[in-house]
Amino acid sequence: MGDQAGGGGGMTARSPSSTIARARSLRRAMTDAERRLWHELRDRRLAGYKFVRQEPVGPYIADFCCRAAKLVVEVDGSQHCESTGDAVRDARLASLGYRVIRFWNHEIFREMEIVKDTILARIEDSVAPAPHPDPLPADGERGIPREPVQHASPSPPTGGEGRGEGAAGRGAQTRSGDT
């Protein structure tokens, strides 16, 4: 259950030091569901992705955040059941470039593997390599058809030991056109 950095319902501006102090306080007061999910996300345990907990993001403090993927993970209890504030918060985080994924407490306790798979899928969607800005063209796209390259195959040696010493004698080489 993330918090607003202002500590209340409105978007009040607070100094960075007070926001950090509030985030530290929330880290010490994690819910059981947050503690359980943190155990799975900490120390790069989820496919090597780094997560931080109770991270200040804009005017809010996210439960968990993967900065590289700009993904916020929220753990919600029953107080969020019909919260219109969550929609406003999600829209604000989206305007900052973050995607938000939410899980109910009971999902954390009963379906941890599904929760982890869902988080990982969202991360991999956002950190997939971008297409190259100037990809190489496919065959023939530049208007010039590509012709297959023909490699000369060496002809088998004729007599001797394969060093150009044919039937004409040692050291003598015959080529067509030589007379």
trRosetta pair geometry for C-beta under 8 A, 3 or more apart (Angstrom, degrees):
i j d omega theta_ij theta_ji phi_ij phi_ji
1 31 6.7 67 13 -11 106 137
1 34 7.6 -88 17 -57 69 124
1 63 6.5 93 36 -74 21 120
1 74 6.9 59 -104 -173 26 93
1 75 6.2 -67 -28 85 55 69
1 76 5.8 97 -89 -112 79 49
1 77 6.0 -36 -57 7 130 92
1 79 7.2 39 -125 62 144 116
1 80 6.8 -160 -116 -41 99 125
2 60 5.7 37 150 171 126 112
2 61 5.7 -178 -167 90 84 59
2 62 5.0 -31 -113 -125 132 33
2 63 4.9 -103 -67 -31 78 75
2 72 7.4 6 -68 175 151 123
2 74 5.2 -70 -15 -116 107 105
2 89 7.3 159 83 171 127 149
3 7 7.2 13 164 -109 118 41
3 22 6.9 -132 104 155 137 117
3 26 5.9 -148 8 -89 137 144
3 54 8.0 11 25 -140 108 90
3 60 7.0 161 91 -163 39 69
3 61 4.5 -1 61 52 85 111
4 7 6.7 -98 86 -6 83 15
4 8 6.7 -62 74 62 126 31
4 9 7.3 114 24 -122 153 14
4 10 7.9 161 133 77 158 27
4 11 6.9 -115 -167 -101 130 57
4 59 6.0 -2 -161 137 88 91
4 60 5.4 -55 -114 -108 52 66
4 61 7.2 151 -138 11 3 81
4 89 7.6 -121 -81 -106 93 117
5 14 5.6 -145 138 39 98 125
5 19 4.4 -4 -159 -124 118 105
5 22 6.3 143 -149 66 57 146
5 23 7.9 -17 -114 -51 86 93
5 56 5.7 58 -94 -133 125 101
5 58 7.9 -159 -4 107 129 49
5 59 5.2 -132 32 -176 109 48
5 60 6.0 -126 -20 -88 85 8
5 61 5.6 123 -76 -39 70 89
6 10 6.2 -77 110 88 157 65
6 11 6.1 166 -17 -153 144 26
6 12 3.6 121 -141 47 130 86
6 13 7.4 1 -93 -19 105 12
6 14 5.7 174 -104 -27 55 113
6 59 6.3 -2 -21 -176 99 103
7 12 7.7 -40 38 52 81 121
7 14 7.5 86 -8 -61 99 149
7 22 6.0 -129 -76 -118 96 142
8 12 6.8 42 46 4 106 122
9 85 7.3 -98 -144 -111 86 139
11 59 4.7 2 -146 179 97 167
13 59 7.9 -80 -96 -112 50 105
14 18 4.5 -106 171 82 115 121
14 19 5.3 139 94 -55 117 86
14 22 7.6 41 117 -9 164 135
15 18 4.8 88 58 8 83 100
15 19 7.1 -149 93 -6 42 86
16 19 5.6 -56 -147 37 35 113
16 20 6.2 36 155 -20 68 105
16 56 7.8 150 -144 106 72 169
17 20 5.7 -51 -147 36 32 112
17 21 6.3 36 152 -21 64 105
18 21 5.4 -48 -145 36 36 115
18 22 6.4 40 152 -21 65 101
19 22 5.7 -51 -149 35 32 111
19 23 6.4 33 151 -19 65 105
19 56 4.8 66 153 -108 121 145
19 61 7.3 178 -171 -72 87 105
20 23 5.6 -52 -148 36 33 113
20 24 6.4 36 152 -20 65 104
20 56 6.8 -70 -78 -21 56 137
21 24 5.7 -52 -150 35 31 113
21 25 6.5 35 150 -21 63 104
22 25 5.6 -53 -151 34 33 115
22 26 6.5 33 151 -18 65 104
22 61 6.4 -139 113 -48 107 151
23 26 5.7 -54 -149 37 33 111
23 27 6.5 40 150 -25 64 101
23 54 4.5 146 -166 142 80 102
23 55 6.9 57 -144 -104 136 14
23 56 5.5 -90 -59 -43 138 89
23 61 5.1 -169 -95 -135 85 130
24 27 5.5 -48 -151 28 34 115
24 28 6.9 30 153 -15 63 102
24 54 7.5 160 -65 113 20 140
25 28 6.0 -58 -157 35 33 108
25 29 6.4 2 155 5 67 115
26 29 5.9 -73 -140 54 33 94
26 30 7.3 73 157 -74 64 63
26 54 4.3 164 91 -129 114 135
26 61 6.0 140 19 129 161 146
27 30 6.6 -7 -164 -47 33 101
27 53 5.9 113 -113 105 93 110
27 54 4.6 -125 -63 28 80 147
30 34 4.2 -130 -170 93 99 122
30 35 4.8 128 115 -60 125 82
30 38 6.8 -32 -160 -10 161 145
30 53 7.4 -14 -93 168 129 142
30 54 7.9 -116 -82 -44 95 119
31 34 4.6 96 51 8 78 103
31 35 6.9 -139 93 -6 40 87
31 75 6.9 -152 60 109 124 127
31 77 6.9 -149 -140 -51 167 122
31 105 7.2 -78 133 -110 139 119
32 35 5.6 -54 -147 36 31 114
32 36 6.3 33 153 -21 65 106
32 105 7.8 63 75 -157 89 115
33 36 5.7 -53 -148 34 31 113
33 37 6.5 25 156 -12 65 106
33 75 4.9 178 118 173 114 134
33 77 7.3 169 20 -74 143 86
33 105 4.0 -116 -65 -134 154 82
33 108 4.3 112 -158 60 94 152
33 109 6.6 -79 -107 -40 87 92
34 37 5.9 -57 -146 41 31 106
34 38 6.0 35 154 -24 66 109
34 53 7.4 108 175 -152 109 125
34 63 5.9 -127 -121 -161 113 115
34 64 8.0 176 -148 -40 88 102
34 75 5.0 -173 -79 52 74 149
35 38 5.6 -53 -144 35 28 115
35 39 6.7 39 153 -28 60 99
36 39 5.8 -48 -159 22 30 115
36 40 7.4 19 148 -9 59 104
36 108 5.3 120 85 155 124 114
36 109 6.6 51 96 -85 174 66
36 112 7.4 -109 151 -98 111 122
37 40 5.8 -61 -159 39 40 108
37 41 6.1 20 152 -8 74 115
37 63 8.0 37 81 145 140 124
37 64 6.9 -111 125 -32 122 148
37 73 7.4 -154 160 131 142 132
37 75 5.9 -165 8 -72 150 136
37 103 7.6 144 -90 66 144 141
37 108 5.2 -73 -55 -136 102 122
37 112 7.9 -167 -98 -129 66 94
37 115 7.1 -95 -114 141 105 145
38 41 5.8 -67 -136 47 33 100
38 42 5.5 40 168 -37 73 109
38 53 5.5 4 -112 -79 119 143
38 64 7.1 -169 -91 -86 75 120
39 42 6.6 -39 -126 19 19 111
40 45 6.0 -141 178 97 40 132
40 46 6.5 58 146 -61 83 103
40 112 6.5 -179 -67 -172 155 116
40 115 7.9 93 85 96 161 115
40 116 6.0 -109 164 -85 138 117
41 45 6.3 -170 -151 53 8 101
41 46 5.5 -19 -119 -10 60 123
41 51 4.1 -25 161 44 117 154
41 53 7.9 127 87 -66 127 97
41 64 5.9 28 106 -152 170 146
41 73 7.7 -167 -89 54 157 154
41 119 7.8 -72 -96 140 111 165
42 45 6.2 33 69 0 47 115
42 51 6.8 -91 -84 68 40 104
42 53 7.8 -30 -82 -29 97 117
44 48 5.0 8 176 -147 112 37
44 49 6.4 162 -139 61 72 25
44 50 5.5 -31 -83 -80 89 63
46 49 5.4 -40 90 47 92 100
46 51 7.1 45 32 -21 122 123
46 116 6.0 -153 -120 -153 112 99
46 119 6.5 -30 -172 101 155 125
46 120 6.1 -146 175 -77 107 97
46 123 7.9 128 128 1 119 157
47 120 5.6 98 -2 -128 140 117
47 123 7.6 170 67 82 132 144
49 66 5.3 -2 161 -137 121 129
49 68 6.7 -134 -148 50 91 126
49 69 6.9 -3 -151 -15 135 123
49 120 7.8 177 6 -114 138 72
49 123 5.6 -48 -93 -164 165 160
50 66 6.8 132 81 -138 52 74
50 67 7.1 -23 91 32 103 94
50 68 6.8 94 47 -8 93 115
51 64 5.1 -1 -176 -174 122 106
51 65 6.7 146 -155 72 71 35
51 66 5.3 -47 -94 -79 74 75
51 73 7.6 -24 -139 24 130 128
52 55 4.7 89 99 -72 112 120
52 64 7.1 160 80 -153 40 58
52 65 5.4 -20 58 60 88 90
52 67 7.0 33 8 -30 115 104
53 63 6.7 -32 -151 164 76 52
53 64 5.4 -28 -105 -97 65 71
53 65 8.0 167 -93 17 21 73
54 61 5.5 4 -166 169 69 114
54 62 7.4 174 -132 78 20 48
54 63 6.8 -12 -72 -139 53 31
55 61 6.8 159 74 -160 30 64
55 62 4.9 -18 60 55 89 98
55 64 7.4 59 4 -157 110 20
55 65 4.0 -75 45 18 150 132
55 67 7.8 -150 -163 -65 160 94
55 72 8.0 -139 65 -117 115 90
56 60 7.5 157 -152 92 51 40
56 61 5.4 -35 -91 -101 55 75
56 62 7.9 165 -101 12 6 77
57 60 5.5 -22 70 73 81 90
57 61 7.3 132 20 -116 73 23
57 62 4.9 29 8 -20 127 114
57 65 6.3 157 -53 -95 129 148
57 72 6.3 -110 28 -88 168 128
57 93 6.2 41 124 -123 127 99
57 96 6.6 152 168 101 94 155
57 98 6.1 30 179 -40 144 161
58 92 6.1 -169 118 146 158 106
58 93 6.6 -152 23 -98 136 59
58 96 4.9 -127 -53 -60 125 155
59 92 7.1 -44 40 154 105 148
60 89 6.0 93 -87 -153 149 106
60 92 7.2 129 -19 95 123 126
60 93 6.7 -50 40 -72 143 103
62 65 4.7 86 88 -57 140 106
62 72 4.2 -111 -137 -142 139 110
62 73 7.5 89 168 46 109 46
62 74 6.9 -98 -155 -76 76 82
62 93 7.6 95 -81 -118 116 138
62 98 7.8 -126 -76 -179 148 158
63 72 7.6 104 40 178 73 84
63 73 6.1 -85 79 97 104 68
63 74 5.0 125 12 -122 122 47
63 75 5.2 174 -172 15 169 85
64 72 7.2 140 81 -163 54 50
64 73 4.1 -18 69 61 108 104
64 74 7.8 -161 31 -68 77 30
64 75 7.8 62 -2 -20 107 99
65 71 7.0 160 -153 85 54 51
65 72 5.3 -19 -101 -105 83 66
65 73 7.3 -164 -74 19 34 75
65 98 7.7 -50 -135 -135 107 132
66 69 4.4 16 108 38 117 105
66 70 7.6 -50 90 7 74 14
66 71 4.6 9 49 54 103 100
66 73 7.6 56 -10 -16 92 107
66 123 5.8 -26 97 -108 165 115
67 70 7.0 19 -167 -76 36 49
68 123 8.0 47 87 -157 97 104
68 127 6.2 26 135 -94 100 135
69 99 7.9 -60 141 41 91 110
69 122 7.3 105 156 123 141 80
69 123 4.3 -88 -88 -137 165 75
69 126 4.4 101 -163 83 88 127
69 127 5.1 -75 -97 -39 87 108
70 97 5.3 -61 -167 130 151 91
70 98 4.9 -134 170 -105 87 59
70 99 6.6 89 112 10 84 77
70 126 6.5 -135 51 170 85 147
71 98 6.9 150 -102 -162 16 81
71 99 5.4 -23 -112 66 70 93
71 100 7.9 152 -164 -92 57 26
71 101 6.7 2 -173 4 103 109
71 119 7.5 131 141 -159 144 80
71 122 5.7 121 -129 126 142 116
71 123 5.8 -94 0 -88 156 73
71 126 6.3 176 -54 27 107 155
72 93 5.8 -60 11 -173 150 150
72 98 5.0 47 -16 167 108 130
72 99 7.1 -172 26 88 75 41
72 100 4.7 -22 71 -107 107 74
72 101 7.3 168 86 25 55 63
73 100 7.9 164 -86 -157 23 56
73 101 5.5 -19 -111 69 68 94
73 102 7.9 155 -164 -91 50 32
73 103 7.3 3 -174 4 93 107
73 119 6.0 3 -97 -116 136 119
74 86 7.9 168 117 -140 165 109
74 100 6.3 15 -6 -171 115 102
74 101 7.2 178 26 87 75 43
74 102 4.6 -22 71 -108 104 79
74 103 7.3 170 88 25 56 63
75 102 7.8 164 -87 -156 18 64
75 103 5.7 -23 -112 70 63 91
75 104 8.0 66 -164 -178 61 9
75 105 6.4 77 172 -85 96 63
75 108 6.1 22 -135 -52 118 142
76 79 7.7 -131 -173 63 82 71
76 80 3.8 -69 -165 45 122 151
76 86 7.5 7 -102 -103 142 143
76 102 5.5 17 -9 -172 123 111
76 103 7.0 167 23 81 80 37
76 104 5.8 -49 75 -105 87 50
76 105 7.0 -111 90 -31 41 75
77 80 6.4 114 62 8 47 96
77 104 7.7 93 -112 -158 24 68
77 105 5.1 30 -100 -30 67 129
78 81 5.5 3 -171 -44 59 110
78 105 7.8 -53 -30 17 68 124
79 83 7.3 48 134 -61 64 124
80 83 4.6 -58 -149 0 58 133
80 86 5.8 73 -158 -56 105 138
80 102 7.7 -141 139 -168 151 139
83 86 4.4 85 98 -10 112 104
83 87 7.7 176 112 -5 71 77
84 87 5.7 -46 -165 30 52 113
84 88 6.7 51 141 -17 72 102
85 88 5.6 -55 -151 38 40 112
85 89 6.0 41 151 -21 70 108
86 89 5.5 -55 -145 39 31 114
86 90 6.1 34 156 -21 66 106
86 102 7.3 27 -169 -81 134 156
87 90 5.8 -51 -143 36 29 111
87 91 6.4 30 155 -19 62 105
88 91 5.9 -56 -152 35 29 111
88 92 6.5 28 151 -18 64 107
89 92 5.8 -57 -150 36 31 110
89 93 6.3 28 154 -15 66 107
89 100 7.7 100 117 -92 90 168
90 93 5.8 -55 -146 40 31 110
90 94 6.2 35 153 -22 64 106
90 100 4.7 -120 -126 44 90 147
91 94 5.5 -52 -147 35 31 115
91 95 6.6 34 152 -23 63 102
92 95 5.6 -51 -152 30 33 112
92 96 6.9 26 149 -12 62 105
93 96 5.6 -60 -156 40 37 109
93 98 4.3 -63 168 72 94 118
93 99 7.9 150 125 -91 109 4
93 100 5.4 81 86 -50 145 117
94 97 7.6 87 -174 -47 33 8
94 98 6.5 -100 -83 69 33 62
94 99 7.0 49 -104 -99 80 46
94 100 7.2 -83 -56 -2 84 100
99 122 6.6 -154 107 -177 136 117
99 126 6.6 -150 14 -74 136 141
101 118 6.9 170 -178 137 144 108
101 119 6.6 178 85 -102 153 69
101 122 5.6 -113 -50 -50 145 172
103 107 4.6 -121 -173 78 99 132
103 108 5.8 110 126 -54 128 85
103 115 5.5 39 -117 -126 156 113
103 118 7.9 138 -79 77 115 142
104 107 4.8 101 59 -2 77 102
104 108 7.6 -139 98 -6 46 84
105 108 5.7 -55 -160 29 38 113
105 109 6.7 21 153 -8 70 108
106 109 5.8 -60 -147 44 38 105
106 110 5.6 5 166 5 74 119
107 110 6.5 -70 -127 53 24 90
107 111 5.1 -47 -160 51 66 110
107 114 7.3 -93 -170 83 98 112
107 115 5.7 128 143 -74 101 112
108 111 7.8 -18 -44 56 8 67
108 112 6.5 40 -171 -91 44 78
108 115 6.1 55 -102 -73 52 167
109 112 7.6 -12 -145 -52 7 93
111 114 4.2 -26 164 37 107 119
111 115 5.9 122 107 -27 81 89
112 115 5.4 -54 -147 36 35 116
112 116 6.2 32 157 -17 68 104
113 116 5.9 -53 -147 38 31 109
113 117 6.3 31 154 -18 64 107
114 117 5.7 -54 -144 39 31 112
114 118 6.2 34 155 -22 65 107
115 118 5.8 -58 -150 35 27 111
115 119 6.5 25 154 -16 64 106
116 119 5.8 -54 -147 37 32 110
116 120 6.2 31 156 -18 66 109
117 120 5.7 -56 -145 39 29 111
117 121 6.3 33 155 -22 64 106
118 121 5.8 -52 -147 33 29 112
118 122 6.6 27 154 -16 62 105
119 122 5.9 -59 -153 37 31 110
119 123 6.4 31 151 -20 66 106
120 123 5.6 -53 -147 35 33 112
120 124 6.2 27 158 -15 67 108
121 124 6.0 -57 -144 40 28 106
121 125 6.4 36 153 -25 62 104
122 125 5.7 -51 -150 30 31 115
122 126 6.7 15 157 -8 63 109
123 126 6.1 -72 -156 42 30 100
123 127 6.0 -8 164 9 72 115
124 127 6.4 -67 -126 53 30 88
124 128 6.3 60 165 -61 64 86
125 128 6.4 -31 -156 -16 22 113
131 135 6.7 -45 172 -52 100 122
132 135 4.7 120 73 -78 111 73
137 141 3.6 -141 179 67 119 127
137 142 5.5 141 65 -43 162 85
138 141 5.0 92 55 -32 70 123
139 145 7.9 34 161 -152 88 58
139 146 5.1 -92 -152 24 91 129
140 143 7.7 94 178 -55 61 6
140 144 7.2 -141 -132 83 52 39
140 145 4.8 6 -113 -114 105 59
140 146 5.9 -111 -58 3 70 84
157 160 6.4 -100 164 70 122 92
157 161 7.4 -36 144 109 161 22
157 162 3.6 -139 -25 -110 161 63
157 163 7.6 22 -123 -4 142 30
157 164 7.8 -96 -129 -55 103 28
157 166 7.5 -154 -177 -85 76 78
158 166 4.6 27 82 -128 101 105
158 167 6.5 -57 132 -15 109 92
159 165 7.2 -100 109 111 87 70
159 166 5.2 92 56 -154 107 51
159 167 5.0 103 19 -60 158 71
160 163 6.5 -107 140 42 125 72
160 164 7.5 -51 94 81 158 26
160 165 3.2 163 -141 90 151 90
160 166 5.8 -87 -4 -77 124 23
160 167 8.0 -130 -28 -51 94 39
160 170 7.6 143 -115 -102 119 65
161 165 6.2 26 29 48 76 123
164 173 5.0 -28 176 -93 110 117
165 169 7.7 -78 -161 120 79 30
165 170 5.3 2 -144 -124 118 55
165 171 6.8 11 -106 -32 93 34
166 172 7.9 -86 53 89 82 78
166 173 7.1 92 14 -124 106 56
166 174 6.8 -82 61 25 138 97
168 172 4.5 -110 120 103 107 116
168 173 7.2 135 64 -116 136 12
168 174 5.0 136 -41 -25 157 113
169 172 4.3 42 68 24 96 124
174 178 6.3 -156 -157 66 59 123
175 178 4.7 82 60 -8 83 120
